Amino acid sequence: MTLLPAWYPWPETETKPAPMPLLLVQAFVNTLDLDQGQDLLSSDWFVGAGLLDASADVGAGELELARAMRESIRQLLESGDGDLGPLREVAAGRAARLLVGERGALALAPPGQGDLTDALFQLLLIVRAAQEAGTWSRLRICANDDCRWAFYDRSKNRQGQWCDMAVCGNRLKNRELRARRRNESRTPAPAGAKPG
């Protein structure tokens, strides 16, 4: 199992982590564990992930925007569509800085780390870079509606559906099997059919 940073929510259970820096977006989405009903999103999470200065003052409205953006990203990962309003709100009025790295590598960065919107803007820049690199399509949402955990699909055919086949995959397959059996038992046998 890959050793994940302390800021990753529930690092001991993650089996399909994305590479950095996309791991930051995956972790952001997974700060809400729908299965357990736990929300770890706070200014402390952003500070721990290196997205926000510890001295930043974060208001309740900014955290609500962060939660709305988290759900927008989850919807994008699930269906490629969704409420883009929170993403547009974070992007509005922000300008990225162009950084020149080693050997002339160019990268975009947020204007700073002074407020929560800067941190959210940095996550959007990571999404943009992943879209450009082709890794964004590998970040997916578990097909189990009770889970909806973000996982990184490393399969060759890019058809992964479950964050964990042994848990969510089996749970959903068993649920579908039970539903099929219920439907079969309710469907009358065709006339002239021999009893089984």
N, C-alpha and C positions, 0 to 999 in steps of 0.2 A: 504494500500500500504506500502511496506517495505521502510524504510528510508535508502537511499544509501549514501555512502561517497561522498564528494564534487568532488573527482577525477573521479567519474563515469560519462561518457559522457551522457548528457541529463538525469540525474537521476529522474527528475519529470515524465518522460514518461515510464520508465522501469517497466514492469509488471511481468517479469519472470527472476529475478536475480538468478545467481548461488550462492552456498554457498562459503564462503572464504576458501581457497585462490583462487579457480577456478574463482571467480568473477573478479580477476585481469586479467585473460586471456580473459574473456568475455568482459570486459571493453576495453582491448587493441584492440580486433577485432572491437569493436563498436566505436573506435575513428574515424572511417570513416563511415559517414552516407551517403550511396549511394543515398537514396531517396532525401535527401536535398542537396547533393553534397558538404558536409562540412567535412573537415579533421582536427581533433583536436590533431593529434599526434605531440608532440613537447617534448623537454627536460623537460619543465615544467610539462607535464602530468606525466612523469616518476618520477620526484621529488615528486609531489603531491601524487602519489600512493605509495611512500616509497620504490621505486625500485632503486633510483639513488640519490647520494649525490648532494646537491644543488651546491657544488663547482665544479662539473664535467664539463669539457669542451666537448661539443658535436658538432661534425662536420656534414656537410651536407651529407657526405658519410655514416656516421653511421645512420642518420635518413632515408636514402634511404634503407639501410639494414633492418631497423626496419619496414619500409613500405612493403618491399618484404616479410619479415617474417610474417607480419600481414596477407598478402594475402595467403601465404602458409598455415597458420593455418585456415583461412576461407575455403580454398579448402579442407583441411583435414576434417573439420567439415561437409562440404557439401557432399563429395563423398568418404571420407576415402582415398583419393589419391590426387595427385597434385605435384607441383614443390617443392621437398624437399631440393633443393639446399640452400636456405636461412637458413633453420633449421640446415643443416649440417655445413654451414659456421659459424654459431653462436656456435655450439657444438665443432667444431674443436679447439683443443688446450686448451680447458677449462677443468678444473678438479673441481669437486664438493667437498666441505668439508663435512665430516660426523659430525653431531652435536648430542650430547647426551642430551636429555631433561629430564623433570620431569619423575620420575619412570622408567627411562631407555629407553624412547621413542627415536628412532633413526630417524633422518631427514637429507636430503641432502640440502646443501645451496651453493650458488655461492661463488667463492673465495673472493668477496667483492662487493662494490657498487661504485667502482671508475670510471667506464666508462659505456657507454651505452650497450656494449656487455655483461657486467656482468648482467645488468638489463634484457636483452633479454634472457640470459642463465637462469636466475631465472624463467622467464616465462616458459621456456622449462622444468625446473625441476617441476614446478606446473603441466604441462601437463602430465609428466611422473607419478607423484603421482596420478593424477586423473585417468589415464589409469589403474594403479594398483588397485585403490580403486573402479573402476567401475562407477565413476561419469562422466568420459569423454564422454561416449556415450549419456549422457543426454544433453550435450551442443550441440546445433544444429543451423543451419542457416535457416532463414525463407525461405519458398518455393516460395515466391513472388520474382521474378527475379529483380524487381525494388527496393526491400528492402534489402534482404540478411543480415538482422540484426541477431546477435547471441543471442539466448535465451536459458534458461535452462528449459528443458522439465520435469515437475514434474508429468506427467500423469502416471498412473499405467502401462499402456501397452507400454509406451515409443514410442508413435506414433505421437506426436505433430508435426505439420508442419508449424505453423504460430507464429510469434512473438506476434501477436494480431489478434485473429479471427475476431473481429469486424471491423478491418481495412484491414489488408492484406488478411485474409481468404475470407471475403466478396468481396473484390476487385477482387481477382483472380477467385472466383466462378462466379461472374457476368460476367467477361471477357470470361470465358469458356462457359457460357450459351449463350452469344451473338454470339460467334463463332459457337456453335452448331446450333443455329437458322439460321445463315447465310448459313451454309452448307446444312441444311434441305431445305431452300427455293431455293437453287440452284439445288438440286437433283430432277430430274423429277420423277413424280409419276409413279409407275409400270402400264403397260398396263392393262386396265380393272378395275383399282382402282376407287372407287367412290370419287367424289370431297368432300372435308371436309367441 
